[in-house]
Amino acid sequence: MSLFHAVVWLDHHSAQILQFDAEHVQAEKVKASSRHSKQHGSAVRTEHEFYAEVCEALQGISEILITGSKTAQADFKHYLEKHRPAQVSSVVGYETVDHPSDKQLVALARQFFLKHDRMAGVPTPM
């Protein structure tokens, strides 16, 4: 099931992806590979593979909020801009947060998207 909004909490090792609408929440977790090779730059390749998996999980979602540490957000944003430019416009915001529960993360995202939709002129249901 692909829903309209998603919030992602990520660090450099895992990503918690929560797609939601007014009534449903669908969770998915993506973990970075723990394999290491002796090739030059393998850590960068492993990180790129991880971010590619996150992008694949977000494919088709119209509006995405990225949360987590500033460093993880900046690295993911850089990856998007360089390797997935078509998905850049789907990410409508970045918020720095610690380690919220899934319920806290969805509540934060609902508030964010309510404000975002109002700023975009989208009517909100009463």
N, C-alpha and C positions, 0 to 999 in steps of 0.2 A: 504494500500500500504506500503510495507516494502522497504525502500531505503537502500543504502549501508553505508552511513555516518549519524551520528547523533551528535548533540551537546546538552548538558544538562546544564542549569543554575539551580543551586539548593541552597536552604538554608534549615533550619530545618522545614519550614512550607509548602513549595511548590517547585515544579520542573517544569521548562519549557523545554519541549523536542522538538527539531526541527530536523526532519529527512530531508535530502536533497540530491539532485543530481545536475547536471549542470543546470537543467531547473525548478525543482520543489522543494517546501518547504512544509512540512506537520508539523503542530504544534499540540502539545498535552500538556495539563497541568494536573499535579497530585498534589492534595492538601493533607496535613496531616490531619488526623482526629482531631476534636476539642473535642471529648468526653474524659472525665476523669473518672477514677474509684478510689475507695479508696484502691484498692489492692496494695500491695508493688510492686514497680517497674513498675507501669502502664505507666509512661512517657517513659521508655525504650521500653516497648511493643508497644506503639503507634508509636514511632520512627521506630521500626523494621517493623511494618505494612506499614508505609509510604515508607520506602526504598524497601520493597518487592513489592509494587505497582509500584515504579519507575523501578525496575528490570524487572517486567512483561512487562511494556511498551517498554523496550529496548530489549526484547527477539528477537533473530534472526537478529539483526543489527551487522554487521561485525566489524565496527570501530566506537568507541564512544569517544568523547572529553567531559570531565566533567569540568564545570566551576562553579564559585561561590566563596564564602569566603573560606579561608584556613581551618577553623574549619569544615564547612559543607562538604568540599571535604574529609578531613581526616576521619570524622565520616562515610561517605558513603563508602570510601575505606575500612575501617575497617569492616563494615557490609558485603561488597562484599567478602572480603578475608575469613571471618568467616562463612558466611551463603550461599554464592553463588559463590564458587570457580570456577565453570565452566564458569562464565561470566567475571572473572577477565581479561582474555586475550583479551576480546573485547574492554576494556577500554585502549586506546593507549596513553592517555595524560590527564594531569590535568593542568588547567590554572586558576590563581586567577584573577577574574574580579569583578567589582562592579555590577551595575544594567544596563546592556546594553539593547538597544532595540532589537527586534527580528532581524532586518536588520543588526545591528552591530554584533550581536552574530553569524549570518550566515557568515558574512564577515570574522570575526575572525576565525571561524572554517574552512572556505575554505582556508585561508592562512595557517593555521595549517596543514591541511591534504595535501596541496600541498607540504609543506616541509617534512611532514611525508612520503609521497609516494616517494619523491625523495630520501630520506635516505634509504628507503626500496628497491630502485632500480626499482620502478614502473615507466614506461615511462609516461610522461605527454603529453596530446594532445596540439598541437600548434594552 
